[in-house]
Amino acid sequence: MRHIRRMTVLAGIGAIFLAACAREADKPVRTTENGVETVTNRLTPYVVKNEPGSFSLREEAVLDLEREDLAAKGLTQPRGFDVGPKGEMIILSEAGIFVFDAAGGFLRQFGRLGQGPGEYQNPGLIRVLDSGELAFYDGGADKFLFWSLDGALLREVKNTSKVRMFGPNGALCLDRGGYLFEEMDFDPARSALEYHLTVADADFQKKARLAESVTKENPLKSNRYNLFDGYVKYVISGGRIYAASQGAPEFEVNVYDTTGRRLRSIRKEWRKVSIPQSYKDKALGSGEGPIAAMLNEKGYFPESFPAVRELFADGRGRVFVETYETGPVAGESLLAVFAPDGTFIGEQPIAPAQARFIKGDRLYALVEKESGFQKLIVYKMIWGGAGK
């Protein structure tokens, strides 16, 4: 009997030892490269005391953009959205800026398309700045517009520099002056075009070119053309810029201050996901004409999707990276969760959305309905699974 008890105790000690070794094997490696902290995470999350690695979502409100009253006001497809200090939901569209209360009730509408003062032609993403102002870039007139939340036009700032802003989002205004934008090195004679993420000051003078970039072949000059339309993914949150390039060969998210100084690099081992034939067929489509013929002749797809699908962050500095890995339910993808210090602490499935944004302890998800219209869903984030 004593022998059996001794063996049981030894087995328990062995299990604890193996568990500790497994935990240490998952611990991220921290190094310094060119003065910047680099956090290299393993494939498996690392448990951090008092830092939950998972959360559940409780639906609190739904703003359905298919409502008849909104259709009558001209609101159809949003160009961007953000959240005000009291939970107000602000949606920018070609029909104007729409403000709703935290429950989705309509409050006011202002702004419109045009070429006059306070009017815009091609609006991009909208941001609520720390000052409470609304700011967005008009790609048609190459200017920024600033509004109060109650609908007063505060000022316009025209880009009079030689800086060329480019990209699906145009540019974003930083909280303490200056701008974050996508810049294209355009030369039609070159076989490749490069997109860079750049920080400019209040006068649109370039201050820093960030590490993130994407290179695309010029189909008119190159014999090959990558049909996966990769971008630089980025978000501004809590006074920091978080960025990742879909052109990067590995999983890497960089954290910058608003001057463009890199503060941390977050890396992670990752599982590559092959691009399915259904995705390729959809990308090629059934287009006709010389451009479609050229793309079919020169077009190719990489062997796998990039490491990062989408990127967002919260005010605490937690980073959320949506990957191309699938969850247990059809349509779901996997979300990698990182603590403010860059440690990979959790992985969980998440339902599809066209855009996501975190404000406080709320997650806002813009979701496409079967009808083609969209709805903005507000969730309360309930964290759990803290380390012991």
C-alpha positions in Angstrom: 0.0 0.0 0.0 2.8 2.4 0.9 4.4 1.6 -2.5 1.2 2.4 -4.3 0.8 5.7 -2.5 4.5 6.6 -3.2 3.9 5.9 -6.9 0.8 8.0 -6.9 2.6 10.9 -5.4 5.5 10.6 -7.8 3.0 10.4 -10.7 1.4 13.6 -9.4 4.7 15.4 -9.2 5.6 14.2 -12.7 2.3 15.6 -14.1 2.9 18.9 -12.4 6.5 19.0 -13.8 5.3 18.1 -17.3 2.6 20.8 -17.2 5.1 23.4 -16.1 7.5 22.4 -18.9 4.6 22.6 -21.4 3.7 26.0 -20.1 7.3 27.3 -20.4 7.5 25.9 -23.9 4.5 28.1 -24.8 6.1 31.2 -23.3 6.8 34.0 -25.8 10.4 34.9 -26.5 11.3 38.6 -26.0 14.3 40.1 -27.8 15.4 43.6 -28.9 15.9 44.3 -32.6 17.3 47.8 -33.5 16.1 49.1 -30.2 12.5 47.7 -30.6 11.1 45.0 -28.4 10.1 42.0 -30.4 7.7 39.4 -28.9 7.7 36.1 -30.7 4.8 33.9 -29.7 4.3 30.2 -30.1 1.4 28.5 -31.8 -0.3 27.8 -28.5 -1.6 30.6 -26.3 0.3 31.4 -23.1 -1.7 31.7 -19.9 -1.1 35.0 -18.1 -2.3 35.6 -14.6 -5.3 38.1 -14.4 -5.3 38.5 -18.2 -8.3 36.7 -19.7 -7.7 35.2 -23.1 -11.3 34.8 -24.2 -14.6 36.6 -24.1 -18.2 36.1 -24.8 -20.5 38.5 -26.6 -23.9 39.7 -25.4 -26.0 41.5 -27.9 -27.2 44.9 -26.6 -28.5 46.8 -29.7 -29.0 46.5 -33.4 -29.0 49.3 -35.9 -30.7 47.9 -39.0 -29.8 50.0 -42.1 -32.7 48.5 -44.0 -35.2 50.6 -42.1 -37.6 52.5 -44.2 -37.0 55.8 -42.4 -33.3 55.6 -43.1 -33.9 54.7 -46.8 -36.0 57.8 -47.1 -33.1 59.8 -45.7 -30.8 58.3 -48.3 -28.7 56.1 -46.0 -27.7 52.9 -47.9 -24.1 51.8 -47.9 -21.9 53.2 -45.1 -18.4 54.4 -46.0 -17.3 54.3 -42.4 -18.5 54.4 -38.8 -17.2 55.2 -35.3 -18.6 55.7 -31.8 -19.0 58.9 -29.8 -18.2 59.4 -26.1 -21.7 58.5 -25.0 -22.0 55.5 -27.2 -23.5 57.4 -30.1 -23.1 55.5 -33.4 -21.9 57.7 -36.2 -22.2 56.5 -39.8 -20.7 58.3 -42.8 -22.3 57.7 -46.2 -22.6 59.6 -49.5 -26.0 60.9 -48.2 -24.4 62.5 -45.2 -23.3 61.9 -41.6 -25.9 60.0 -39.5 -25.8 60.1 -35.7 -27.7 57.5 -33.6 -28.0 57.1 -29.9 -26.5 54.0 -28.1 -29.8 52.1 -28.7 -29.9 52.8 -32.4 -32.4 55.7 -32.3 -31.9 58.3 -35.0 -30.7 61.7 -33.7 -29.6 63.8 -36.6 -28.2 64.0 -40.2 -25.8 66.6 -41.7 -23.3 67.0 -44.5 -23.8 66.2 -48.2 -22.2 65.4 -51.5 -21.0 68.4 -53.5 -18.1 70.7 -54.2 -18.9 73.6 -52.0 -17.8 74.4 -48.4 -18.6 71.6 -46.1 -19.5 69.3 -49.0 -17.6 66.2 -50.1 -17.2 64.0 -53.2 -15.6 60.7 -52.1 -15.7 60.2 -48.3 -13.4 57.7 -46.6 -13.3 56.4 -43.0 -14.6 58.7 -40.2 -13.0 59.0 -36.7 -14.1 60.5 -33.5 -11.0 62.3 -32.2 -10.0 62.6 -28.5 -11.3 66.2 -28.7 -14.8 65.0 -29.6 -14.6 66.2 -33.2 -15.6 64.1 -36.2 -13.0 64.0 -38.9 -12.8 62.3 -42.3 -10.9 62.5 -45.6 -12.6 63.5 -48.8 -10.6 61.8 -51.6 -12.5 63.7 -54.3 -11.3 67.1 -53.1 -8.2 65.9 -51.3 -9.2 67.6 -48.0 -10.2 66.8 -44.4 -13.5 67.9 -42.9 -14.0 68.4 -39.2 -17.4 68.5 -37.6 -18.8 68.8 -34.1 -21.0 65.9 -33.0 -24.1 68.1 -33.1 -23.5 68.8 -36.8 -21.6 72.1 -37.0 -18.8 72.3 -39.6 -15.7 73.4 -37.8 -13.1 73.6 -40.5 -11.7 72.2 -43.7 -8.1 71.4 -44.3 -6.9 71.1 -47.9 -3.9 69.1 -48.8 -1.7 71.6 -50.6 1.4 69.5 -50.4 2.8 67.1 -53.0 1.9 64.1 -50.8 -0.4 61.7 -52.7 -2.9 59.8 -50.6 -4.1 56.5 -51.9 -5.8 53.3 -50.8 -9.2 52.0 -49.9 -9.4 54.2 -46.8 -7.6 57.3 -48.1 -6.3 58.7 -44.8 -7.1 59.0 -41.1 -6.7 62.1 -38.8 -4.5 61.5 -35.7 -5.7 62.7 -32.4 -3.0 65.3 -31.7 -2.5 66.6 -35.2 -1.1 64.9 -38.3 -2.4 62.2 -40.6 -2.0 58.5 -41.3 -2.4 57.5 -44.9 -1.5 55.0 -47.6 1.0 56.2 -50.1 1.6 54.7 -53.5 5.0 54.8 -55.3 3.5 55.2 -58.8 5.5 54.9 -61.9 3.6 53.4 -64.9 6.9 52.3 -66.4 7.8 50.0 -63.5 6.9 46.4 -63.4 5.8 46.7 -59.7 3.9 49.3 -57.6 4.4 49.7 -53.9 2.0 50.9 -51.2 3.3 52.3 -48.0 1.8 53.4 -44.7 3.0 56.9 -43.9 2.6 59.4 -41.1 2.5 63.1 -42.0 2.3 66.2 -39.9 -0.5 68.8 -39.8 0.9 70.4 -43.0 0.9 67.0 -44.8 4.7 66.8 -44.7 5.9 63.2 -44.4 7.4 62.4 -41.0 7.8 58.6 -41.0 7.3 55.7 -43.4 6.2 52.7 -41.4 7.5 49.2 -42.0 4.2 48.0 -43.5 4.0 47.9 -47.3 2.4 45.8 -50.1 4.0 45.3 -53.6 1.7 44.6 -56.5 2.8 43.8 -60.0 1.9 46.3 -62.7 -0.2 44.1 -65.1 0.7 46.3 -68.0 4.4 45.8 -67.5 4.8 42.5 -65.7 4.3 38.9 -67.1 2.6 37.9 -63.8 -0.1 39.5 -61.7 -1.1 38.4 -58.1 -4.9 38.1 -58.1 -5.0 38.1 -54.3 -5.7 41.8 -53.5 -3.6 42.3 -50.4 -3.6 45.5 -48.3 -1.9 47.0 -45.3 -4.3 46.6 -42.3 -4.2 49.2 -39.6 -6.1 50.8 -36.8 -5.7 53.8 -34.4 -6.6 53.0 -30.8 -5.6 54.4 -27.4 -3.0 56.8 -28.9 -1.3 54.0 -30.8 -1.1 52.8 -34.4 -1.4 49.1 -35.0 -0.4 47.8 -38.4 0.1 44.6 -40.3 0.9 43.9 -44.0 -0.9 41.2 -46.0 2.2 41.2 -48.2 4.5 40.1 -45.3 5.7 36.5 -45.4 5.1 36.0 -41.7 2.7 36.9 -38.9 3.7 40.3 -37.6 1.9 43.2 -36.1 3.8 46.4 -35.3 2.8 49.0 -32.7 3.7 52.6 -33.2 3.2 55.9 -31.5 1.5 58.7 -33.5 4.8 60.1 -34.7 5.6 56.8 -36.5 8.1 55.5 -34.0 7.9 51.7 -33.7 7.4 50.6 -30.1 6.9 46.8 -30.4 6.8 44.0 -32.9 4.4 41.2 -32.2 5.1 37.9 -34.0 3.5 34.5 -33.9 3.8 31.0 -35.3 0.8 30.4 -37.6 -1.0 27.8 -39.6 -1.1 28.4 -43.3 -4.4 28.1 -45.1 -4.5 27.2 -48.7 -6.6 29.3 -51.1 -9.6 27.2 -52.2 -10.7 26.9 -55.8 -14.1 28.6 -55.0 -12.2 31.7 -53.9 -10.2 31.7 -57.1 -13.3 31.3 -59.2 -15.0 34.2 -57.5 -12.0 36.5 -57.8 -11.7 35.8 -61.5 -15.4 36.1 -62.0 -17.0 36.0 -65.5 -15.6 39.3 -66.7 -15.2 40.0 -70.4 -13.0 42.3 -72.4 -9.3 43.0 -72.7 -8.7 43.6 -69.0 -10.4 40.3 -68.0 -8.4 38.4 -70.7 -5.2 40.0 -69.5 -5.9 39.0 -65.9 -6.7 35.4 -66.9 -3.5 35.2 -68.9 -1.2 36.7 -66.3 -3.0 36.1 -63.1 -1.9 33.7 -60.4 -2.7 33.1 -56.7 -0.2 32.5 -53.9 -0.1 29.1 -52.3 -1.9 30.3 -49.2 -3.7 33.2 -47.6 -1.6 35.8 -45.7 -1.3 35.5 -41.9 -3.5 38.4 -41.1 -7.1 38.9 -42.4 -8.2 41.9 -40.3 -6.8 43.8 -37.4 -8.4 45.8 -34.5 -7.4 46.8 -31.0 -9.0 48.2 -27.8 -8.1 51.1 -25.6 -6.2 48.9 -23.2 -3.7 47.9 -25.9 -5.1 44.4 -26.5 -4.7 43.4 -30.1 -7.2 41.2 -32.0 -6.1 39.6 -35.3 -8.6 37.8 -37.4 -7.0 35.0 -39.4 -8.1 32.9 -42.4 -8.4 29.8 -40.2 -12.0 28.6 -39.8 -13.9 28.1 -36.6 -16.1 25.1 -35.6 -19.2 26.8 -37.1 -19.5 27.4 -40.9 -18.5 30.9 -41.8 -16.6 31.6 -38.5 -13.0 32.5 -38.5 -10.4 32.3 -35.7 -9.4 35.4 -33.7 -5.9 35.6 -32.1 -6.0 37.7 -28.9 -2.8 39.4 -27.6 -2.3 41.1 -24.2 -1.1 44.7 -24.1 2.5 43.5 -23.8 2.2 41.4 -27.0 1.7 38.0 -25.4 -0.6 35.6 -27.4 -3.2 34.7 -24.7 -6.1 33.3 -26.5 -7.8 32.1 -29.7 -11.5 31.9 -30.3 -14.0 31.7 -33.1 -15.8 34.8 -34.3 -18.8 35.3 -36.6 -18.1 37.0 -40.0 -18.4 40.8 -40.2 -17.4 43.5 -42.8 -15.8 45.7 -40.1 -15.3 45.6 -36.3 -14.5 48.3 -33.8 -14.0 48.2 -30.0 -15.0 51.2 -27.8 -14.6 50.6 -24.0 -16.1 47.2 -23.3 -18.3 47.2 -26.4 -17.6 45.5 -29.7 -19.4 47.0 -32.8 -19.7 44.7 -35.8 -21.0 45.8 -39.3 -22.7 42.7 -40.7 -24.2 42.2 -44.2 -27.7 40.8 -44.3 -29.1 38.3 -46.9 -30.9 41.3 -48.5 -27.5 43.0 -49.2 -28.2 45.7 -46.6 -26.2 46.0 -43.5 -26.8 46.1 -39.8 -24.5 47.4 -37.0 -24.6 45.2 -33.9 -23.5 46.3 -30.5 -22.1 43.6 -28.2 -21.1 43.8 -24.5 -17.7 42.0 -24.2 -17.6 39.7 -21.2 -14.2 38.5 -20.5 -13.4 35.1 -18.9 -10.9 32.4 -18.6 -8.3 34.3 -16.6 -5.1 32.6 -15.7 -4.5 31.4 -12.2 
